[in-house]
């Protein structure tokens, strides 16, 4: 998972941040969503609703907390969700 994220860091195929991820899901351009292990429960529920409404994306758990996900993405802040565009 970490190597996949590192490969996509400089590309335009990576969307960082829960608001931007949800927006991309609404546009139908997301192939995979990766959540931090301590992502907010309301975000998890919101993504589950979109999947239930027919949005076709894979939902994965990064297995690391949001502060480490932010560090992995070379950002000075915590990140709850990232998306890989199709």
Buried (B, 14 or more C-beta within 10 A) or exposed (E): EEEEBEEBEEEEBBBBBBEEBBBBBEEEBBEBBBBBEBBBEEBBEBBEEBBEEEBEBEBEEBEBBBEBBBBBBEEEEBBBBBBBBE
